[in-house]
Structures are given as C-alpha cells and as structure tokens.
Amino acid sequence: MLEGIHPAALRLFRESGYTDITATSAAMSESELRKKISGAHLLGIRSKTQLTGEVLSAAEKLLAVGAFCIGTNQVDMNIATEKGIAIFNAPFSNTRSVAELVIAHCVNLLRRSFEKSNAAHSGKWQKDSSDSYEVRGKTLGIIGYGHIGSQVSVLAENMGMNVIYYDVEPKLALGNATSVKSPDELLKKSDIITLHVPSLPSTKNMIHAKTLAKMKKGACLINYSRGDVVDVKALKEAMLDNHIAGCAVDVFPHEPESNNVPFISPLQGLPNAILTPHIGGSTVEAQENIGVDVAGKLINFLETGSSTGSLSIPPLSLPVQQEAHRLLHIHKNVPGVLGEINSALSRLNVNILGQYLKTNNQIGYVVLDVDKKTSAKALDAMKRVKHTIRVRELY
C-alpha cells in the first residue's frame, strides 16, 4: 500500500484477516517498484505511482491493483488487462468534496473574494461593492451531468441559482435543473460554467478561444474535471480582454510530480483567477471513503471473485455458493475457450453447480462453482486450456 493510503483501508484489510501488509507514505520509482512488486498479490496506489507495462510485467503474482483515487491514467490498462490483473478505483467517493468546493468558488468568483483577500494581505483595503454579485438568481451551466455535476446542481439550486446542464447522454434532471440541447446554448445562457467531463479525445481543449468567445461577457469558468479540457492560454487571453471575469481551476495540462517541484501556469497572476493544486477531492472524509470503497472491492474480488467495479476484468457480481469449490478462469477472448473448459471438466466427471461468464474486447472471465467432491485435477485441466491467462481456486 503506497502513497499514504488512508488507515481505514488498512484497518479493513486487517479486520478481514489480511496481515502481511507493507504501507509507505510515498510513491516508488519504477526501478524500486519492479523489485518490490514481484512477490505481491495486491498493490494499492494513488495518482503518483506509475504502473507501466514494464512494472506490471515484473508482477508475477499480482492479482489486483487498487487505485485509491479517481482516475487510472497512471496505469497501463492494456497490459493489466492482457495479464488478467483486476484494476479497481473509486470514481465517486469524493463527489461531495468536489461539489462543495465548486459551489464555494461560485460565491468567491462573483464576490471576487480571493482578489480582495490578496489585496488585504499586501496592505490594500479594497472595500467596494462594484463587480461583486450574489449567486442567487444567476444561471449556473454544468457541462457533464454525472455524479459530481448532478450534486453541484442540487447544491446550486439550494443557493437560489438557476441550473442548466448539457451532457452527451440523456440524463434525468434533479430538482428544477433544465437540460439544454447543445453546449453553445449553455455557453450563451450561463453566468458561471462548471466542467465535469472525463479526459477523452472528444473533450481535449473543448473550451478554447471560440467557445470562450461564445460565453457571456463577464461570465466565469470553473474547471474541476481534467486538465486537458481547457486551453489555458486561450482562457488567459479571454480574461485579459475582460471577456471572462474570473476562473477557478484545480486541474492543469502539466502538474508537478511532487510538492517540491515548482508549479507554472499561464493563469498565474491574473486577477480573480483562483488556482488550487488538484485538491477538489482532497478532504479527510473523501480519502476515508476512497479507502473503504477500494479496499472493499479488492477484498470482495479476492474472496468471492466478484469483479464489479473493475476497469480491466469483465464485471461479474457473484453470489457466495455454499458447499462448492469456486474456480476462476481468465483467458483471451477467442471463440471456443468456454467449450474447451466444459469439455475438460466433463472428462473428469465434474458436476458444475453454477457457471458465470463475462467478456470484453480483450479477455473473458469465467467463474465456475463445482461440487466439493471435484478432483484437484480439475484446476490443472483448466490451466491447460488454450489461451488461458490465469486460473485461481478461491475456496
């Protein structure tokens, strides 16, 4: 368990009987991690640890990885899938933390609080009501109406804001929020726009010079999603031209690898620009929620074979079968593997009590509950099936 994973996760492991745990407060270099990972069955990381293909190839016994964070960009997901390593994360555990800070910045931007605070720190007294507004009655435009965006919607409405949103998929509105037909419509109508979209080729620099020009003059922009969805140079120019009145940005195209590395951004020094160091979900409550969430998924995978929430293994939610052995088989997704498994077990007169199969583009995941009288030869027979990646007996 690397990078200071919350004690709640370690406590949950120990309560479940897992005691051979090494925990560190820092990430490891690639060379160091390759040495340490060879004997590990589980690995817990956060955002700084880079699980490259070379690292994962050295993980001979690794069954699963818990990314105790939101994203998994630090993991070579293709190699993890090929090797049958289950990758779990906690995509929703910090939802409330992010939503609260977004709402706080709606107030701070319209009141220009940070700008006046900085002035007070430097000895300047800027008691003035000009360019300071209430959020009540203003329109908040949310791009991306998922878990975070929809919770921002509820909180904003409770503050008296009008909420409109756009999502590429149809989403049921919460409260009195209203869906709009296009991003352009949202840009034109909103006093504040907040972004809650994933990092995809389709979202890269989705806010650029032309989209910024479509926003209301004097509107504000909040980005607490991903660093590559906003062209920060274009945002700087829009603010210097006084077209955009303020911004709150927590994620950047290039972020320091540690707290000891200098941070540089085109947005530094601009008035009414709130810059935070990727702390949208960094609260004690969120870290505890993430710890419990990911640790629970890892333990469930180890003990029942359930892969629900995995980003690499096809998701299966499995009941616990009494009076049975449970066998797991991960294989390349090619025709005929399931038939070969069944034929091999049939030759051994294995009585199958339950069988579950799920596939993705790369691999297939089969879980078999077999009679307790089954010969130990069944596991060896499954290992000899063509295109097998990994076989494991749970109980």
C-alpha positions as CSV (number, residue, x, y, z in Angstrom):
1,M,0.0,0.0,0.0
2,L,1.8,3.1,-1.3
3,E,1.4,6.9,-1.1
4,G,-0.2,7.1,2.4
5,I,-3.4,5.3,1.7
6,H,-6.0,6.1,4.4
7,P,-5.7,4.0,7.6
8,A,-9.4,3.0,7.1
9,A,-8.3,0.8,4.2
10,L,-5.6,-0.9,6.2
11,R,-7.9,-1.4,9.0
12,L,-10.5,-3.1,6.7
13,F,-7.8,-5.4,5.4
14,R,-6.7,-6.4,8.8
15,E,-10.2,-6.9,10.1
16,S,-10.7,-9.3,7.1
17,G,-7.7,-11.3,8.1
18,Y,-5.0,-9.8,5.8
19,T,-1.9,-9.1,7.9
20,D,1.1,-9.3,5.6
21,I,0.8,-5.6,4.6
22,T,3.6,-3.1,3.8
23,A,2.5,0.5,3.9
24,T,4.5,3.5,2.8
25,S,3.8,7.2,2.7
26,A,5.5,7.9,-0.6
27,A,5.4,6.6,-4.2
28,M,8.2,4.4,-5.5
29,S,10.4,4.9,-8.6
30,E,9.8,2.4,-11.5
31,S,13.0,0.5,-10.7
32,E,12.2,0.2,-7.0
33,L,8.6,-0.8,-7.7
34,R,9.7,-3.5,-10.1
35,K,11.8,-5.1,-7.3
36,K,9.1,-4.8,-4.6
37,I,6.1,-5.9,-6.7
38,S,7.4,-9.3,-7.8
39,G,6.1,-11.1,-4.7
40,A,2.9,-9.0,-4.1
41,H,-0.6,-10.3,-4.6
42,L,-2.2,-6.9,-4.1
43,L,-1.0,-3.4,-4.8
44,G,-2.5,-0.1,-3.5
45,I,-1.5,3.2,-5.2
46,R,-2.7,6.7,-5.7
47,S,-2.1,9.1,-8.5
48,K,1.7,9.4,-8.4
49,T,2.8,5.8,-8.8
50,Q,3.2,4.9,-12.5
51,L,2.3,1.3,-13.3
52,T,4.0,0.9,-16.7
53,G,4.0,-2.2,-18.8
54,E,7.5,-2.9,-17.5
55,V,6.4,-2.8,-13.9
56,L,3.3,-4.9,-14.5
57,S,5.4,-7.5,-16.4
58,A,7.5,-7.9,-13.2
59,A,4.4,-8.6,-11.1
60,E,4.4,-12.4,-11.4
61,K,1.9,-13.0,-8.5
62,L,-0.2,-9.8,-8.7
63,L,-3.9,-10.4,-8.7
64,A,-5.3,-6.9,-8.4
65,V,-4.5,-3.2,-8.1
66,G,-6.4,-0.7,-6.0
67,A,-6.1,2.8,-7.4
68,F,-7.2,4.8,-4.2
69,C,-8.1,7.8,-6.3
70,I,-10.5,8.8,-9.1
71,G,-8.5,8.3,-12.3
72,T,-6.4,5.5,-13.6
73,N,-4.3,7.3,-16.2
74,Q,-1.2,6.2,-14.2
75,V,-1.9,2.5,-15.0
76,D,-1.1,0.8,-18.4
77,M,-4.6,-0.6,-18.6
78,N,-3.9,-2.5,-21.8
79,I,-1.1,-4.6,-20.2
80,A,-3.1,-5.0,-17.0
81,T,-6.0,-6.5,-19.0
82,E,-3.7,-8.7,-21.0
83,K,-2.2,-10.1,-17.8
84,G,-5.6,-10.6,-16.2
85,I,-4.9,-8.1,-13.3
86,A,-8.0,-6.6,-11.9
87,I,-7.8,-2.8,-11.6
88,F,-10.2,-1.1,-9.2
89,N,-10.7,2.6,-8.4
90,A,-13.1,4.9,-6.5
91,P,-14.7,7.1,-9.1
92,F,-17.5,8.5,-6.9
93,S,-16.1,8.6,-3.4
94,N,-15.1,12.3,-3.5
95,T,-18.2,13.6,-5.2
96,R,-19.4,15.7,-2.2
97,S,-16.0,17.2,-1.6
98,V,-15.7,18.4,-5.2
99,A,-19.2,19.7,-5.4
100,E,-18.9,21.7,-2.2
101,L,-15.7,23.4,-3.4
102,V,-17.3,24.2,-6.8
103,I,-20.2,25.9,-5.0
104,A,-17.8,27.8,-2.8
105,H,-16.0,29.1,-5.9
106,C,-19.3,30.3,-7.5
107,V,-19.6,32.6,-4.5
108,N,-15.9,33.5,-4.4
109,L,-15.7,34.4,-8.1
110,L,-18.8,36.6,-8.1
111,R,-17.7,38.4,-5.0
112,R,-14.0,38.5,-6.1
113,S,-13.1,37.3,-2.6
114,F,-9.7,35.9,-3.4
115,E,-8.7,39.1,-5.2
116,K,-9.7,41.2,-2.2
117,S,-8.1,38.8,0.2
118,N,-4.8,39.0,-1.6
119,A,-5.0,42.8,-1.6
120,A,-5.6,42.8,2.2
121,H,-2.6,40.6,2.7
122,S,-0.5,43.1,0.8
123,G,-1.9,46.0,2.9
124,K,-4.5,47.3,0.5
125,W,-8.1,48.0,1.7
126,Q,-10.5,47.3,-1.2
127,K,-13.9,47.9,0.4
128,D,-16.1,48.2,-2.7
129,S,-19.3,46.7,-3.9
130,S,-18.7,47.2,-7.6
131,D,-18.3,44.0,-9.6
132,S,-19.5,42.0,-6.6
133,Y,-22.7,39.9,-7.0
134,E,-24.8,37.4,-5.2
135,V,-25.2,33.9,-6.7
136,R,-28.9,34.0,-6.1
137,G,-30.8,34.3,-9.4
138,K,-27.7,33.7,-11.5
139,T,-27.5,30.9,-14.0
140,L,-25.1,28.0,-13.5
141,G,-24.3,26.0,-16.6
142,I,-23.0,22.5,-15.9
143,I,-21.2,20.6,-18.7
144,G,-21.2,16.9,-17.7
145,Y,-24.2,15.9,-15.5
146,G,-22.8,12.8,-13.9
147,H,-22.3,12.1,-10.2
148,I,-20.4,15.3,-9.4
149,G,-22.3,17.6,-11.9
150,S,-25.7,16.5,-10.6
151,Q,-24.7,17.0,-7.0
152,V,-23.4,20.5,-7.9
153,S,-26.8,21.1,-9.5
154,V,-28.7,20.3,-6.2
155,L,-26.4,22.4,-4.1
156,A,-26.6,25.3,-6.5
157,E,-30.3,25.2,-6.6
158,N,-30.4,25.4,-2.8
159,M,-28.4,28.6,-3.1
160,G,-31.1,30.1,-5.3
161,M,-29.3,29.6,-8.6
162,N,-30.9,28.7,-11.9
163,V,-29.3,25.5,-13.2
164,I,-29.0,24.3,-16.8
165,Y,-26.9,21.4,-17.9
166,Y,-25.6,19.6,-21.0
167,D,-24.5,16.0,-21.3
168,V,-23.7,13.8,-24.3
169,E,-26.1,11.2,-22.8
170,P,-29.7,11.8,-21.8
171,K,-29.7,12.4,-18.0
172,L,-32.7,12.9,-15.7
173,A,-32.7,16.3,-14.2
174,L,-32.6,16.7,-10.4
175,G,-34.8,19.4,-8.8
176,N,-35.6,22.2,-11.2
177,A,-32.5,21.9,-13.4
178,T,-33.1,22.1,-17.1
179,S,-31.3,20.2,-19.9
180,V,-30.2,22.2,-22.9
181,K,-29.8,20.9,-26.4
182,S,-26.3,22.0,-27.2
183,P,-23.1,23.3,-25.5
184,D,-23.4,26.5,-27.4
185,E,-26.8,27.2,-25.8
186,L,-25.3,26.6,-22.4
187,L,-22.4,28.9,-23.1
188,K,-24.6,31.7,-24.2
189,K,-27.0,31.5,-21.2
190,S,-24.7,30.9,-18.2
191,D,-23.3,33.4,-15.8
192,I,-20.9,30.6,-14.4
193,I,-19.9,27.5,-16.3
194,T,-18.5,24.5,-14.4
195,L,-16.9,21.5,-16.2
196,H,-17.4,17.9,-15.1
197,V,-16.3,15.7,-18.0
198,P,-13.8,12.9,-18.4
199,S,-10.5,13.2,-20.3
200,L,-11.2,11.9,-23.8
201,P,-10.1,12.8,-27.3
202,S,-13.6,14.4,-27.7
203,T,-13.1,16.6,-24.6
204,K,-9.5,17.7,-25.2
205,N,-9.5,21.5,-25.3
206,M,-13.2,21.6,-25.6
207,I,-13.0,25.0,-24.0
208,H,-10.9,27.1,-26.4
209,A,-10.8,30.6,-27.9
210,K,-14.0,30.2,-30.0
211,T,-16.1,28.6,-27.2
212,L,-14.9,31.2,-24.7
213,A,-16.0,33.9,-27.2
214,K,-19.5,32.4,-27.1
215,M,-19.7,32.8,-23.3
216,K,-21.5,35.8,-21.8
217,K,-19.2,38.9,-21.3
218,G,-18.4,38.9,-17.6
219,A,-19.1,35.2,-17.1
220,C,-16.8,32.9,-15.0
221,L,-15.4,29.5,-15.7
222,I,-14.7,26.6,-13.2
223,N,-12.7,23.6,-14.2
224,Y,-12.6,20.8,-11.6
225,S,-12.6,17.9,-14.1
226,R,-9.4,17.2,-16.1
227,G,-6.5,19.5,-17.0
228,D,-6.6,18.9,-20.8
229,V,-10.3,20.0,-21.3
230,V,-9.4,23.8,-21.2
231,D,-7.0,25.7,-23.4
232,V,-5.5,27.7,-20.6
233,K,-3.6,30.1,-22.9
234,A,-6.9,30.9,-24.6
235,L,-8.5,31.3,-21.2
236,K,-5.8,33.8,-20.2
237,E,-6.4,35.9,-23.3
238,A,-10.1,35.9,-22.7
239,M,-9.5,37.2,-19.1
240,L,-7.0,39.8,-20.2
241,D,-9.6,41.0,-22.7
242,N,-12.1,41.3,-19.8
243,H,-14.5,39.0,-21.6
244,I,-14.2,36.3,-18.9
245,A,-14.5,37.9,-15.4
246,G,-12.9,35.1,-13.4
247,C,-11.9,31.4,-13.3
248,A,-11.4,28.7,-10.7
249,V,-9.0,26.0,-11.9
250,D,-7.9,22.9,-10.0
251,V,-6.5,20.7,-12.7
252,F,-3.9,21.6,-15.3
253,P,-2.3,20.2,-18.5
254,H,1.0,19.9,-16.7
255,E,1.1,19.4,-13.0
256,P,4.2,19.0,-10.7
257,E,5.1,15.4,-9.8
258,S,5.5,16.4,-6.1
259,N,5.1,19.3,-3.8
260,N,8.8,20.1,-4.1
261,V,8.6,20.9,-7.9
262,P,7.7,24.4,-9.0
263,F,4.3,25.0,-10.5
264,I,4.0,27.1,-13.6
265,S,0.8,28.1,-15.4
266,P,-0.3,30.9,-17.9
267,L,-3.1,31.7,-15.4
268,Q,-0.8,32.8,-12.6
269,G,-1.0,36.5,-11.7
270,L,-4.4,37.1,-13.3
271,P,-7.0,39.0,-11.3
272,N,-9.9,36.9,-10.0
273,A,-8.1,33.6,-11.0
274,I,-8.4,31.0,-8.3
275,L,-5.8,28.3,-8.8
276,T,-5.7,25.3,-6.5
277,P,-3.3,22.3,-6.6
278,H,-5.6,19.5,-7.6
279,I,-7.4,19.4,-4.3
280,G,-11.0,19.1,-5.4
281,G,-11.4,15.7,-3.8
282,S,-8.8,16.2,-1.1
283,T,-10.7,16.1,2.1
284,V,-10.3,13.8,5.1
285,E,-13.8,12.4,4.5
286,A,-13.2,11.7,0.8
287,Q,-9.9,9.9,1.5
288,E,-11.6,7.7,4.1
289,N,-14.4,7.0,1.7
290,I,-12.0,6.1,-1.0
291,G,-10.0,3.9,1.3
292,V,-13.1,1.9,2.4
293,D,-14.5,1.7,-1.2
294,V,-11.4,0.4,-2.9
295,A,-10.3,-1.9,-0.1
296,G,-13.8,-3.4,-0.1
297,K,-13.7,-4.1,-3.8
298,L,-10.2,-5.7,-3.5
299,I,-11.3,-8.0,-0.6
300,N,-14.5,-8.9,-2.4
301,F,-12.6,-9.8,-5.6
302,L,-10.1,-12.0,-3.6
303,E,-12.8,-13.8,-1.5
304,T,-15.7,-14.1,-4.0
305,G,-14.2,-13.4,-7.4
306,S,-16.7,-10.5,-7.9
307,S,-15.2,-8.1,-10.4
308,T,-17.9,-5.4,-10.1
309,G,-16.1,-2.0,-10.5
310,S,-13.0,-3.4,-12.2
311,L,-11.8,-1.5,-15.2
312,S,-9.8,-4.4,-16.7
313,I,-11.6,-7.6,-15.8
314,P,-15.1,-8.0,-17.2
315,P,-17.6,-7.2,-14.4
316,L,-19.3,-10.1,-12.6
317,S,-21.4,-9.8,-9.4
318,L,-21.3,-13.2,-7.8
319,P,-23.3,-14.8,-5.0
320,V,-21.5,-16.9,-2.5
321,Q,-22.1,-20.6,-3.3
322,Q,-22.3,-22.9,-0.3
323,E,-20.9,-26.4,-0.4
324,A,-18.9,-25.8,-3.5
325,H,-15.5,-25.0,-4.8
326,R,-15.1,-21.8,-6.8
327,L,-12.7,-21.7,-9.7
328,L,-11.8,-18.6,-11.7
329,H,-10.5,-18.7,-15.3
330,I,-9.3,-15.6,-17.2
331,H,-8.5,-16.1,-20.9
332,K,-8.0,-14.4,-24.2
333,N,-11.4,-13.5,-25.7
334,V,-11.3,-16.0,-28.6
335,P,-14.0,-18.5,-29.7
336,G,-14.1,-21.9,-28.2
337,V,-12.5,-21.4,-24.8
338,L,-15.7,-22.0,-22.7
339,G,-16.4,-25.1,-24.7
340,E,-12.9,-26.4,-24.1
341,I,-13.2,-25.7,-20.3
342,N,-16.5,-27.6,-20.2
343,S,-15.2,-30.5,-22.2
344,A,-12.1,-30.8,-19.9
345,L,-14.3,-30.8,-16.8
346,S,-16.7,-33.2,-18.3
347,R,-14.0,-35.7,-18.9
348,L,-13.2,-35.6,-15.2
349,N,-17.0,-36.0,-14.3
350,V,-17.0,-32.6,-12.6
351,N,-20.5,-31.5,-11.6
352,I,-20.9,-27.8,-12.3
353,L,-23.3,-26.1,-9.9
354,G,-23.0,-22.6,-11.3
355,Q,-21.3,-21.0,-14.2
356,Y,-20.8,-17.3,-14.9
357,L,-19.1,-15.7,-18.0
358,K,-18.4,-12.1,-19.0
359,T,-16.1,-10.8,-21.7
360,N,-14.7,-7.6,-23.0
361,N,-12.7,-6.9,-26.2
362,Q,-9.5,-8.5,-24.9
363,I,-10.3,-11.1,-22.3
364,G,-13.0,-13.4,-21.0
365,Y,-13.7,-14.1,-17.3
366,V,-15.3,-17.5,-16.3
367,V,-16.3,-18.3,-12.7
368,L,-17.3,-21.9,-12.0
369,D,-18.9,-23.3,-8.9
370,V,-18.2,-27.0,-8.8
371,D,-19.1,-29.9,-6.5
372,K,-16.9,-30.2,-3.4
373,K,-16.1,-33.8,-4.5
374,T,-14.3,-32.5,-7.6
375,S,-10.8,-33.8,-8.1
376,A,-7.9,-31.5,-7.7
377,K,-7.1,-32.4,-11.3
378,A,-9.8,-30.0,-12.5
379,L,-7.7,-27.0,-11.7
380,D,-4.8,-28.5,-13.7
381,A,-7.1,-29.3,-16.6
382,M,-8.3,-25.6,-16.7
383,K,-4.7,-24.4,-16.7
384,R,-4.0,-26.5,-19.8
385,V,-6.9,-24.9,-21.8
386,K,-5.6,-22.9,-24.8
387,H,-5.5,-19.1,-24.4
388,T,-5.5,-19.3,-20.6
389,I,-4.1,-16.2,-18.9
390,R,-4.8,-17.1,-15.2
391,V,-6.5,-19.7,-13.2
392,R,-7.3,-19.5,-9.5
393,E,-9.2,-21.5,-6.9
394,L,-11.0,-19.4,-4.3
395,Y,-12.4,-21.9,-1.9
